[in-house]
Structures are given as structure tokens and as C-alpha cells.
Amino acid sequence: MAGRWRAGFTTAFDLVAALSELLTLGAEETPERPGGGLTRAAAVEWGPRGVRCNAVAPGVVPVERNRHVWTDPETSAAMLRAAPLGRFGSAAEVARVVAFLAGGDASFVNGACLAVDGGMTAMPPEALLR
């Protein structure tokens, strides 16, 4: 099937925590992680066929799955302190980044993992411990 590809894109989702020097993720810290080796390897392998491979690493986006983070006042406050923008993201904001990666304006973006986290990964690791 790969021989028939002419162009396309793929976007994987990663953990924003995996981009931080502070955390070690054990089993999740493997080459198969989307923003890790797999995305970069796919970008190199499929790039010559016109397929771009990128990953998006969302920060805290309030959804049902992580309700325990954004509804607990102490946890929520700690997460907000670690984000320079001082707020949680939205699913729509993450979706717009995915749409950008899928579109022509990102035609030269390949093998990247974009953090959509309000600047959390730009913070020094010790800031996440406050």
C-alpha cells in the first residue's frame, strides 16, 4: 500500500508531560510514543512519498476524562501556576492546531511535535513543583 501513496498527512497526539524534563513516564517513555521516535521515524520514512507526520501535545484541556484535574481546586491551581498563560486550553484550540498541520500552510512541517499547552513546557522544571 505504501508504494501507492502520493501525498497526505498524519497527526498523532502525545502527552505534554512527556515533553517536560521533570517527568519520567516509564512505559510511556518509549520510541512508540507519538511525539517520540515513531513520529520522527514516520516523517523520515514517509516524507519522500509526500506524507507529513506530526504530533500535537495538548496541555490541560477540560474534558470529562480529566475532570479530577480541573475540578479539584488544589490540583487546578497548581496546573494554572505552571502555565504562563494562566488558563486551561480548549478542545477547539487544539483542533485548530491539528487543522493547521493538516492544511497547506504547514506543507513544510514534518516530524514536529507541537505543544499546545499555554507555555507549560517552556517553564523550568522547578516551576512545576510549586
N, CA, C and O atoms as CSV, one atom per row, in Angstrom:
chain,resi,resn,atom,element,x,y,z
A,1,MET,N,N,0.817,-1.192,0.000
A,1,MET,CA,C,0.000,0.000,0.000
A,1,MET,C,C,0.861,1.255,0.000
A,1,MET,O,O,0.517,2.225,-0.675
A,2,ALA,N,N,1.962,1.268,0.732
A,2,ALA,CA,C,2.793,2.459,0.857
A,2,ALA,C,C,3.310,2.931,-0.491
A,2,ALA,O,O,3.489,4.133,-0.685
A,3,GLY,N,N,3.555,2.028,-1.426
A,3,GLY,CA,C,4.057,2.408,-2.734
A,3,GLY,C,C,3.070,3.236,-3.534
A,3,GLY,O,O,3.473,3.924,-4.472
A,4,ARG,N,N,1.805,3.192,-3.196
A,4,ARG,CA,C,0.782,3.939,-3.932
A,4,ARG,C,C,0.533,5.320,-3.363
A,4,ARG,O,O,-0.164,6.115,-3.993
A,5,TRP,N,N,1.075,5.640,-2.194
A,5,TRP,CA,C,0.829,6.949,-1.586
A,5,TRP,C,C,1.490,8.039,-2.413
A,5,TRP,O,O,2.616,7.885,-2.887
A,6,ARG,N,N,0.781,9.126,-2.574
A,6,ARG,CA,C,1.346,10.260,-3.294
A,6,ARG,C,C,1.521,11.469,-2.378
A,6,ARG,O,O,2.489,12.218,-2.515
A,7,ALA,N,N,0.611,11.656,-1.466
A,7,ALA,CA,C,0.695,12.780,-0.529
A,7,ALA,C,C,-0.313,12.541,0.576
A,7,ALA,O,O,-1.249,11.757,0.421
A,8,GLY,N,N,-0.116,13.220,1.684
A,8,GLY,CA,C,-1.045,13.094,2.791
A,8,GLY,C,C,-0.434,13.620,4.067
A,8,GLY,O,O,0.637,14.226,4.054
A,9,PHE,N,N,-1.116,13.386,5.163
A,9,PHE,CA,C,-0.611,13.825,6.455
A,9,PHE,C,C,-1.145,12.894,7.523
A,9,PHE,O,O,-2.148,12.207,7.330
A,10,THR,N,N,-0.466,12.884,8.638
A,10,THR,CA,C,-0.949,12.190,9.821
A,10,THR,C,C,-0.581,13.039,11.025
A,10,THR,O,O,0.496,13.633,11.073
A,11,THR,N,N,-1.474,13.093,11.984
A,11,THR,CA,C,-1.205,13.823,13.216
A,11,THR,C,C,-1.509,12.902,14.379
A,11,THR,O,O,-2.616,12.375,14.491
A,12,ALA,N,N,-0.525,12.708,15.245
A,12,ALA,CA,C,-0.688,11.884,16.440
A,12,ALA,C,C,-0.837,12.802,17.645
A,12,ALA,O,O,-0.529,13.992,17.567
A,13,PHE,N,N,-1.303,12.257,18.744
A,13,PHE,CA,C,-1.398,13.022,19.983
A,13,PHE,C,C,-0.403,12.460,20.979
A,13,PHE,O,O,-0.243,11.245,21.099
A,14,ASP,N,N,0.265,13.357,21.693
A,14,ASP,CA,C,1.276,12.986,22.671
A,14,ASP,C,C,0.885,13.573,24.014
A,14,ASP,O,O,-0.076,14.336,24.113
A,15,LEU,N,N,1.625,13.220,25.033
A,15,LEU,CA,C,1.432,13.788,26.365
A,15,LEU,C,C,2.335,14.992,26.520
A,15,LEU,O,O,3.544,14.889,26.311
A,16,VAL,N,N,1.770,16.134,26.882
A,16,VAL,CA,C,2.608,17.306,27.088
A,16,VAL,C,C,3.615,17.032,28.200
A,16,VAL,O,O,4.720,17.576,28.178
A,17,ALA,N,N,3.252,16.204,29.164
A,17,ALA,CA,C,4.181,15.860,30.246
A,17,ALA,C,C,5.410,15.146,29.712
A,17,ALA,O,O,6.485,15.236,30.304
A,18,ALA,N,N,5.263,14.446,28.611
A,18,ALA,CA,C,6.402,13.729,28.046
A,18,ALA,C,C,7.448,14.683,27.483
A,18,ALA,O,O,8.599,14.294,27.289
A,19,LEU,N,N,7.058,15.925,27.220
A,19,LEU,CA,C,7.998,16.912,26.708
A,19,LEU,C,C,8.763,17.597,27.829
A,19,LEU,O,O,9.713,18.335,27.567
A,20,SER,N,N,8.369,17.367,29.057
A,20,SER,CA,C,8.979,18.016,30.212
A,20,SER,C,C,10.172,17.222,30.706
A,20,SER,O,O,10.145,15.991,30.718
A,21,GLU,N,N,11.217,17.923,31.112
A,21,GLU,CA,C,12.390,17.267,31.692
A,21,GLU,C,C,12.091,16.743,33.090
A,21,GLU,O,O,12.827,15.903,33.607
A,22,LEU,N,N,11.038,17.223,33.694
A,22,LEU,CA,C,10.733,16.884,35.078
A,22,LEU,C,C,10.247,15.453,35.235
A,22,LEU,O,O,10.577,14.782,36.212
A,23,LEU,N,N,9.473,14.995,34.286
A,23,LEU,CA,C,8.788,13.718,34.450
A,23,LEU,C,C,9.477,12.594,33.697
A,23,LEU,O,O,9.960,12.782,32.581
A,24,THR,N,N,9.515,11.440,34.310
A,24,THR,CA,C,9.879,10.225,33.586
A,24,THR,C,C,8.624,9.374,33.583
A,24,THR,O,O,7.968,9.210,34.611
A,25,LEU,N,N,8.303,8.843,32.439
A,25,LEU,CA,C,6.997,8.212,32.272
A,25,LEU,C,C,7.050,6.696,32.167
A,25,LEU,O,O,6.055,6.074,31.794
A,26,GLY,N,N,8.160,6.100,32.480
A,26,GLY,CA,C,8.227,4.646,32.473
A,26,GLY,C,C,7.837,4.057,31.142
A,26,GLY,O,O,8.478,4.319,30.123
A,27,ALA,N,N,6.790,3.265,31.149
A,27,ALA,CA,C,6.363,2.559,29.940
A,27,ALA,C,C,5.965,3.509,28.821
A,27,ALA,O,O,6.063,3.155,27.646
A,28,GLU,N,N,5.518,4.710,29.169
A,28,GLU,CA,C,5.112,5.645,28.126
A,28,GLU,C,C,6.309,6.314,27.467
A,28,GLU,O,O,6.159,6.935,26.415
A,29,GLU,N,N,7.480,6.204,28.055
A,29,GLU,CA,C,8.688,6.819,27.508
A,29,GLU,C,C,9.371,5.819,26.581
A,29,GLU,O,O,10.478,5.357,26.859
A,30,THR,N,N,8.709,5.493,25.487
A,30,THR,CA,C,9.219,4.513,24.541
A,30,THR,C,C,9.256,5.128,23.157
A,30,THR,O,O,8.631,6.162,22.926
A,31,PRO,N,N,9.977,4.513,22.232
A,31,PRO,CA,C,10.010,5.031,20.864
A,31,PRO,C,C,8.638,5.041,20.204
A,31,PRO,O,O,8.429,5.767,19.232
A,32,GLU,N,N,7.701,4.248,20.713
A,32,GLU,CA,C,6.377,4.183,20.113
A,32,GLU,C,C,5.496,5.366,20.505
A,32,GLU,O,O,4.438,5.570,19.909
A,33,ARG,N,N,5.919,6.148,21.504
A,33,ARG,CA,C,5.148,7.336,21.869
A,33,ARG,C,C,5.003,8.227,20.643
A,33,ARG,O,O,5.971,8.401,19.902
A,34,PRO,N,N,3.822,8.799,20.405
A,34,PRO,CA,C,3.599,9.580,19.192
A,34,PRO,C,C,4.618,10.682,18.946
A,34,PRO,O,O,5.141,10.770,17.835
A,35,GLY,N,N,4.922,11.517,19.913
A,35,GLY,CA,C,5.857,12.615,19.699
A,35,GLY,C,C,7.297,12.180,19.803
A,35,GLY,O,O,8.207,12.973,19.560
A,36,GLY,N,N,7.513,10.935,20.159
A,36,GLY,CA,C,8.860,10.415,20.288
A,36,GLY,C,C,9.370,9.888,18.962
A,36,GLY,O,O,9.196,10.511,17.915
A,37,GLY,N,N,9.996,8.743,19.029
A,37,GLY,CA,C,10.643,8.189,17.855
A,37,GLY,C,C,9.714,7.846,16.715
A,37,GLY,O,O,10.105,7.951,15.553
A,38,LEU,N,N,8.493,7.438,17.013
A,38,LEU,CA,C,7.590,6.991,15.955
A,38,LEU,C,C,7.242,8.121,14.985
A,38,LEU,O,O,7.298,7.927,13.770
A,39,THR,N,N,6.886,9.286,15.499
A,39,THR,CA,C,6.528,10.404,14.620
A,39,THR,C,C,7.718,10.811,13.764
A,39,THR,O,O,7.580,11.020,12.559
A,40,ARG,N,N,8.884,10.921,14.386
A,40,ARG,CA,C,10.073,11.321,13.627
A,40,ARG,C,C,10.460,10.256,12.598
A,40,ARG,O,O,10.807,10.585,11.464
A,41,ALA,N,N,10.400,8.988,12.990
A,41,ALA,CA,C,10.739,7.910,12.052
A,41,ALA,C,C,9.761,7.877,10.881
A,41,ALA,O,O,10.166,7.695,9.733
A,42,ALA,N,N,8.478,8.053,11.173
A,42,ALA,CA,C,7.474,8.064,10.108
A,42,ALA,C,C,7.691,9.251,9.176
A,42,ALA,O,O,7.515,9.129,7.963
A,43,ALA,N,N,8.073,10.399,9.735
A,43,ALA,CA,C,8.329,11.586,8.918
A,43,ALA,C,C,9.468,11.331,7.933
A,43,ALA,O,O,9.403,11.737,6.773
A,44,VAL,N,N,10.505,10.657,8.408
A,44,VAL,CA,C,11.652,10.350,7.547
A,44,VAL,C,C,11.280,9.298,6.501
A,44,VAL,O,O,11.633,9.428,5.329
A,45,GLU,N,N,10.569,8.259,6.929
A,45,GLU,CA,C,10.230,7.167,6.015
A,45,GLU,C,C,9.181,7.565,4.988
A,45,GLU,O,O,9.304,7.219,3.813
A,46,TRP,N,N,8.159,8.281,5.412
A,46,TRP,CA,C,7.050,8.593,4.518
A,46,TRP,C,C,7.193,9.943,3.825
A,46,TRP,O,O,6.489,10.212,2.852
A,47,GLY,N,N,8.093,10.796,4.311
A,47,GLY,CA,C,8.305,12.099,3.686
A,47,GLY,C,C,8.572,12.019,2.192
A,47,GLY,O,O,7.976,12.780,1.429
A,48,PRO,N,N,9.454,11.118,1.744
A,48,PRO,CA,C,9.700,11.015,0.304
A,48,PRO,C,C,8.462,10.645,-0.514
A,48,PRO,O,O,8.439,10.833,-1.730
A,49,ARG,N,N,7.442,10.121,0.150
A,49,ARG,CA,C,6.184,9.789,-0.532
A,49,ARG,C,C,5.179,10.942,-0.432
A,49,ARG,O,O,4.040,10.823,-0.884
A,50,GLY,N,N,5.612,12.054,0.161
A,50,GLY,CA,C,4.732,13.209,0.282
A,50,GLY,C,C,3.829,13.183,1.493
A,50,GLY,O,O,2.894,13.979,1.584
A,51,VAL,N,N,4.091,12.276,2.431
A,51,VAL,CA,C,3.259,12.173,3.631
A,51,VAL,C,C,3.973,12.872,4.781
A,51,VAL,O,O,5.102,12.524,5.125
A,52,ARG,N,N,3.308,13.857,5.370
A,52,ARG,CA,C,3.849,14.582,6.524
A,52,ARG,C,C,3.319,13.950,7.801
A,52,ARG,O,O,2.132,13.638,7.899
A,53,CYS,N,N,4.198,13.760,8.782
A,53,CYS,CA,C,3.825,13.130,10.050
A,53,CYS,C,C,4.213,14.050,11.195
A,53,CYS,O,O,5.389,14.372,11.367
A,54,ASN,N,N,3.246,14.467,11.965
A,54,ASN,CA,C,3.472,15.373,13.085
A,54,ASN,C,C,2.662,14.915,14.287
A,54,ASN,O,O,1.790,14.054,14.172
A,55,ALA,N,N,2.957,15.496,15.434
A,55,ALA,CA,C,2.214,15.183,16.660
A,55,ALA,C,C,1.811,16.481,17.342
A,55,ALA,O,O,2.454,17.517,17.169
A,56,VAL,N,N,0.758,16.412,18.105
A,56,VAL,CA,C,0.280,17.526,18.921
A,56,VAL,C,C,0.264,17.044,20.365
A,56,VAL,O,O,-0.226,15.953,20.657
A,57,ALA,N,N,0.804,17.864,21.268
A,57,ALA,CA,C,0.832,17.531,22.695
A,57,ALA,C,C,0.008,18.571,23.447
A,57,ALA,O,O,0.528,19.625,23.812
A,58,PRO,N,N,-1.274,18.283,23.684
A,58,PRO,CA,C,-2.112,19.249,24.398
A,58,PRO,C,C,-1.744,19.334,25.876
A,58,PRO,O,O,-1.343,18.343,26.488
A,59,GLY,N,N,-1.884,20.517,26.431
A,59,GLY,CA,C,-1.770,20.691,27.879
A,59,GLY,C,C,-3.093,20.286,28.514
A,59,GLY,O,O,-3.793,19.414,27.998
A,60,VAL,N,N,-3.431,20.914,29.626
A,60,VAL,CA,C,-4.689,20.579,30.294
A,60,VAL,C,C,-5.847,21.213,29.523
A,60,VAL,O,O,-5.952,22.434,29.413
A,61,VAL,N,N,-6.694,20.362,29.005
A,61,VAL,CA,C,-7.911,20.768,28.310
A,61,VAL,C,C,-9.061,20.130,29.073
A,61,VAL,O,O,-9.176,18.904,29.100
A,62,PRO,N,N,-9.913,20.937,29.693
A,62,PRO,CA,C,-11.003,20.369,30.492
A,62,PRO,C,C,-11.964,19.522,29.658
A,62,PRO,O,O,-12.733,20.029,28.842
A,63,VAL,N,N,-11.888,18.230,29.894
A,63,VAL,CA,C,-12.812,17.268,29.300
A,63,VAL,C,C,-13.189,16.283,30.400
A,63,VAL,O,O,-12.578,16.277,31.469
A,64,GLU,N,N,-14.165,15.474,30.146
A,64,GLU,CA,C,-14.648,14.545,31.172
A,64,GLU,C,C,-13.543,13.622,31.681
A,64,GLU,O,O,-13.483,13.314,32.872
A,65,ARG,N,N,-12.682,13.189,30.789
A,65,ARG,CA,C,-11.628,12.232,31.150
A,65,ARG,C,C,-10.688,12.761,32.243
A,65,ARG,O,O,-10.202,11.986,33.067
A,66,ASN,N,N,-10.433,14.064,32.252
A,66,ASN,CA,C,-9.527,14.628,33.260
A,66,ASN,C,C,-10.260,15.534,34.247
A,66,ASN,O,O,-9.675,16.465,34.801
A,67,ARG,N,N,-11.522,15.258,34.456
A,67,ARG,CA,C,-12.344,16.055,35.371
A,67,ARG,C,C,-11.671,16.217,36.727
A,67,ARG,O,O,-11.770,17.283,37.335
A,68,HIS,N,N,-10.989,15.185,37.213
A,68,HIS,CA,C,-10.343,15.231,38.528
A,68,HIS,C,C,-9.274,16.329,38.600
A,68,HIS,O,O,-8.979,16.826,39.687
A,69,VAL,N,N,-8.697,16.710,37.468
A,69,VAL,CA,C,-7.666,17.754,37.457
A,69,VAL,C,C,-8.289,19.133,37.576
A,69,VAL,O,O,-7.882,19.922,38.428
A,70,TRP,N,N,-9.265,19.436,36.740
A,70,TRP,CA,C,-9.766,20.801,36.689
A,70,TRP,C,C,-10.906,21.088,37.656
A,70,TRP,O,O,-11.301,22.244,37.806
A,71,THR,N,N,-11.446,20.063,38.317
A,71,THR,CA,C,-12.486,20.328,39.313
A,71,THR,C,C,-11.935,20.355,40.734
A,71,THR,O,O,-12.592,20.878,41.634
A,72,ASP,N,N,-10.747,19.804,40.953
A,72,ASP,CA,C,-10.128,19.849,42.278
A,72,ASP,C,C,-9.408,21.188,42.422
A,72,ASP,O,O,-8.480,21.461,41.660
A,73,PRO,N,N,-9.811,22.036,43.382
A,73,PRO,CA,C,-9.236,23.377,43.496
A,73,PRO,C,C,-7.714,23.388,43.661
A,73,PRO,O,O,-7.036,24.220,43.057
A,74,GLU,N,N,-7.180,22.488,44.459
A,74,GLU,CA,C,-5.734,22.474,44.698
A,74,GLU,C,C,-4.963,22.043,43.442
A,74,GLU,O,O,-3.979,22.677,43.061
A,75,THR,N,N,-5.415,20.980,42.817
A,75,THR,CA,C,-4.760,20.496,41.601
A,75,THR,C,C,-4.896,21.512,40.480
A,75,THR,O,O,-3.937,21.782,39.757
A,76,SER,N,N,-6.080,22.068,40.339
A,76,SER,CA,C,-6.333,23.062,39.307
A,76,SER,C,C,-5.428,24.277,39.487
A,76,SER,O,O,-4.846,24.764,38.518
A,77,ALA,N,N,-5.305,24.766,40.710
A,77,ALA,CA,C,-4.451,25.928,40.985
A,77,ALA,C,C,-2.996,25.631,40.655
A,77,ALA,O,O,-2.302,26.481,40.097
A,78,ALA,N,N,-2.523,24.431,40.993
A,78,ALA,CA,C,-1.137,24.056,40.694
A,78,ALA,C,C,-0.904,24.011,39.187
A,78,ALA,O,O,0.130,24.478,38.708
A,79,MET,N,N,-1.837,23.465,38.447
A,79,MET,CA,C,-1.699,23.393,36.995
A,79,MET,C,C,-1.705,24.788,36.376
A,79,MET,O,O,-0.938,25.062,35.452
A,80,LEU,N,N,-2.556,25.657,36.875
A,80,LEU,CA,C,-2.619,27.017,36.346
A,80,LEU,C,C,-1.349,27.801,36.649
A,80,LEU,O,O,-0.923,28.623,35.839
A,81,ARG,N,N,-0.738,27.556,37.811
A,81,ARG,CA,C,0.533,28.221,38.143
A,81,ARG,C,C,1.644,27.792,37.187
A,81,ARG,O,O,2.567,28.562,36.921
A,82,ALA,N,N,1.558,26.582,36.678
A,82,ALA,CA,C,2.592,26.052,35.790
A,82,ALA,C,C,2.401,26.479,34.332
A,82,ALA,O,O,3.246,26.180,33.489
A,83,ALA,N,N,1.312,27.166,34.030
A,83,ALA,CA,C,1.034,27.599,32.656
A,83,ALA,C,C,1.167,29.116,32.566
A,83,ALA,O,O,0.370,29.831,33.173
A,84,PRO,N,N,2.150,29.626,31.827
A,84,PRO,CA,C,2.334,31.070,31.732
A,84,PRO,C,C,1.088,31.840,31.294
A,84,PRO,O,O,0.907,32.986,31.706
A,85,LEU,N,N,0.237,31.249,30.481
A,85,LEU,CA,C,-0.985,31.953,30.083
A,85,LEU,C,C,-2.026,31.965,31.188
A,85,LEU,O,O,-3.005,32.706,31.110
A,86,GLY,N,N,-1.823,31.145,32.225
A,86,GLY,CA,C,-2.689,31.176,33.396
A,86,GLY,C,C,-4.103,30.667,33.185
A,86,GLY,O,O,-5.021,31.059,33.905
A,87,ARG,N,N,-4.284,29.801,32.208
A,87,ARG,CA,C,-5.616,29.242,31.966
A,87,ARG,C,C,-5.474,27.881,31.313
A,87,ARG,O,O,-4.405,27.520,30.822
A,88,PHE,N,N,-6.561,27.133,31.313
A,88,PHE,CA,C,-6.599,25.862,30.611
A,88,PHE,C,C,-6.905,26.129,29.140
A,88,PHE,O,O,-7.460,27.169,28.789
A,89,GLY,N,N,-6.541,25.192,28.302
A,89,GLY,CA,C,-6.858,25.298,26.889
A,89,GLY,C,C,-8.248,24.764,26.609
A,89,GLY,O,O,-8.949,24.308,27.512
A,90,SER,N,N,-8.628,24.826,25.361
A,90,SER,CA,C,-9.925,24.273,24.959
A,90,SER,C,C,-9.704,23.261,23.839
A,90,SER,O,O,-8.699,23.300,23.129
A,91,ALA,N,N,-10.654,22.369,23.704
A,91,ALA,CA,C,-10.578,21.381,22.625
A,91,ALA,C,C,-10.543,22.083,21.271
A,91,ALA,O,O,-9.874,21.618,20.348
A,92,ALA,N,N,-11.252,23.191,21.148
A,92,ALA,CA,C,-11.268,23.936,19.885
A,92,ALA,C,C,-9.881,24.485,19.551
A,92,ALA,O,O,-9.487,24.504,18.385
A,93,GLU,N,N,-9.141,24.931,20.568
A,93,GLU,CA,C,-7.788,25.444,20.318
A,93,GLU,C,C,-6.865,24.334,19.816
A,93,GLU,O,O,-6.068,24.551,18.903
A,94,VAL,N,N,-6.971,23.165,20.404
A,94,VAL,CA,C,-6.162,22.025,19.958
A,94,VAL,C,C,-6.579,21.628,18.541
A,94,VAL,O,O,-5.727,21.345,17.699
A,95,ALA,N,N,-7.871,21.609,18.282
A,95,ALA,CA,C,-8.374,21.236,16.958
A,95,ALA,C,C,-7.869,22.191,15.882
A,95,ALA,O,O,-7.575,21.762,14.767
A,96,ARG,N,N,-7.763,23.483,16.202
A,96,ARG,CA,C,-7.259,24.441,15.215
A,96,ARG,C,C,-5.790,24.169,14.872
A,96,ARG,O,O,-5.377,24.363,13.729
A,97,VAL,N,N,-5.005,23.725,15.849
A,97,VAL,CA,C,-3.607,23.375,15.566
A,97,VAL,C,C,-3.556,22.137,14.668
A,97,VAL,O,O,-2.758,22.081,13.732
A,98,VAL,N,N,-4.402,21.151,14.948
A,98,VAL,CA,C,-4.463,19.961,14.093
A,98,VAL,C,C,-4.882,20.361,12.677
A,98,VAL,O,O,-4.321,19.862,11.702
A,99,ALA,N,N,-5.862,21.256,12.559
A,99,ALA,CA,C,-6.307,21.719,11.241
A,99,ALA,C,C,-5.174,22.442,10.514
A,99,ALA,O,O,-5.003,22.271,9.307
A,100,PHE,N,N,-4.401,23.247,11.244
A,100,PHE,CA,C,-3.243,23.913,10.642
A,100,PHE,C,C,-2.270,22.876,10.089
A,100,PHE,O,O,-1.821,22.986,8.948
A,101,LEU,N,N,-1.946,21.866,10.901
A,101,LEU,CA,C,-0.999,20.839,10.464
A,101,LEU,C,C,-1.516,20.079,9.243
A,101,LEU,O,O,-0.728,19.622,8.415
A,102,ALA,N,N,-2.820,19.944,9.132
A,102,ALA,CA,C,-3.414,19.223,8.007
A,102,ALA,C,C,-3.467,20.070,6.742
A,102,ALA,O,O,-3.603,19.534,5.642
A,103,GLY,N,N,-3.362,21.382,6.888
A,103,GLY,CA,C,-3.535,22.282,5.759
A,103,GLY,C,C,-2.252,22.625,5.024
A,103,GLY,O,O,-1.154,22.233,5.417
A,104,GLY,N,N,-2.426,23.358,3.963
A,104,GLY,CA,C,-1.317,23.754,3.109
A,104,GLY,C,C,-0.328,24.704,3.760
A,104,GLY,O,O,0.839,24.730,3.371
A,105,ASP,N,N,-0.765,25.484,4.740
A,105,ASP,CA,C,0.158,26.399,5.416
A,105,ASP,C,C,1.239,25.651,6.184
A,105,ASP,O,O,2.263,26.237,6.535
A,106,ALA,N,N,1.026,24.374,6.447
A,106,ALA,CA,C,2.019,23.554,7.155
A,106,ALA,C,C,2.669,22.547,6.209
A,106,ALA,O,O,3.133,21.494,6.646
A,107,SER,N,N,2.705,22.865,4.930
A,107,SER,CA,C,3.207,21.904,3.947
A,107,SER,C,C,4.682,21.566,4.117
A,107,SER,O,O,5.148,20.571,3.562
A,108,PHE,N,N,5.426,22.369,4.872
A,108,PHE,CA,C,6.846,22.093,5.102
A,108,PHE,C,C,7.111,21.686,6.543
A,108,PHE,O,O,8.265,21.647,6.970
A,109,VAL,N,N,6.056,21.382,7.302
A,109,VAL,CA,C,6.191,20.922,8.691
A,109,VAL,C,C,6.117,19.402,8.672
A,109,VAL,O,O,5.114,18.829,8.247
A,110,ASN,N,N,7.178,18.754,9.134
A,110,ASN,CA,C,7.235,17.292,9.108
A,110,ASN,C,C,8.129,16.813,10.246
A,110,ASN,O,O,9.252,17.295,10.396
A,111,GLY,N,N,7.644,15.876,11.041
A,111,GLY,CA,C,8.426,15.330,12.150
A,111,GLY,C,C,8.389,16.178,13.403
A,111,GLY,O,O,9.232,16.014,14.285
A,112,ALA,N,N,7.430,17.081,13.500
A,112,ALA,CA,C,7.347,18.004,14.640
A,112,ALA,C,C,6.330,17.531,15.670
A,112,ALA,O,O,5.366,16.839,15.343
A,113,CYS,N,N,6.563,17.915,16.910
A,113,CYS,CA,C,5.583,17.723,17.979
A,113,CYS,C,C,5.296,19.101,18.552
A,113,CYS,O,O,6.154,19.688,19.211
A,114,LEU,N,N,4.103,19.622,18.311
A,114,LEU,CA,C,3.738,20.957,18.767
A,114,LEU,C,C,3.027,20.885,20.106
A,114,LEU,O,O,1.997,20.224,20.239
A,115,ALA,N,N,3.582,21.568,21.095
A,115,ALA,CA,C,2.948,21.652,22.410
A,115,ALA,C,C,1.873,22.727,22.352
A,115,ALA,O,O,2.158,23.877,22.017
A,116,VAL,N,N,0.649,22.360,22.673
A,116,VAL,CA,C,-0.479,23.294,22.726
A,116,VAL,C,C,-0.874,23.339,24.193
A,116,VAL,O,O,-1.876,22.754,24.603
A,117,ASP,N,N,-0.056,24.056,24.983
A,117,ASP,CA,C,-0.131,23.925,26.439
A,117,ASP,C,C,-0.070,25.245,27.199
A,117,ASP,O,O,0.158,25.249,28.409
A,118,GLY,N,N,-0.268,26.350,26.516
A,118,GLY,CA,C,-0.233,27.636,27.211
A,118,GLY,C,C,1.149,28.010,27.721
A,118,GLY,O,O,1.276,28.901,28.561
A,119,GLY,N,N,2.177,27.348,27.230
A,119,GLY,CA,C,3.543,27.642,27.646
A,119,GLY,C,C,4.076,26.764,28.763
A,119,GLY,O,O,5.179,26.998,29.258
A,120,MET,N,N,3.315,25.760,29.168
A,120,MET,CA,C,3.725,24.914,30.291
A,120,MET,C,C,5.088,24.272,30.048
A,120,MET,O,O,5.911,24.213,30.962
A,121,THR,N,N,5.339,23.792,28.834
A,121,THR,CA,C,6.620,23.138,28.568
A,121,THR,C,C,7.769,24.131,28.469
A,121,THR,O,O,8.930,23.722,28.451
A,122,ALA,N,N,7.475,25.429,28.403
A,122,ALA,CA,C,8.526,26.445,28.399
A,122,ALA,C,C,9.001,26.776,29.812
A,122,ALA,O,O,10.055,27.386,29.994
A,123,MET,N,N,8.226,26.377,30.794
A,123,MET,CA,C,8.568,26.665,32.189
A,123,MET,C,C,9.721,25.777,32.640
A,123,MET,O,O,9.836,24.636,32.191
A,124,PRO,N,N,10.584,26.292,33.531
A,124,PRO,CA,C,11.625,25.429,34.094
A,124,PRO,C,C,10.984,24.350,34.961
A,124,PRO,O,O,9.938,24.585,35.567
A,125,PRO,N,N,11.601,23.172,35.027
A,125,PRO,CA,C,11.003,22.059,35.780
A,125,PRO,C,C,10.641,22.416,37.220
A,125,PRO,O,O,9.618,21.958,37.728
A,126,GLU,N,N,11.464,23.225,37.882
A,126,GLU,CA,C,11.169,23.550,39.283
A,126,GLU,C,C,9.872,24.349,39.435
A,126,GLU,O,O,9.255,24.324,40.500
A,127,ALA,N,N,9.456,25.052,38.389
A,127,ALA,CA,C,8.199,25.805,38.454
A,127,ALA,C,C,7.005,24.868,38.556
A,127,ALA,O,O,5.966,25.235,39.104
A,128,LEU,N,N,7.154,23.663,38.028
A,128,LEU,CA,C,6.061,22.700,38.081
A,128,LEU,C,C,5.903,22.090,39.467
A,128,LEU,O,O,4.893,21.447,39.753
A,129,LEU,N,N,6.897,22.290,40.327
A,129,LEU,CA,C,6.856,21.710,41.672
A,129,LEU,C,C,6.275,22.661,42.709
A,129,LEU,O,O,6.057,22.261,43.852
A,130,ARG,N,N,6.021,23.905,42.335
A,130,ARG,CA,C,5.500,24.886,43.296
A,130,ARG,C,C,4.121,24.529,43.770
A,130,ARG,O,O,3.540,25.251,44.581
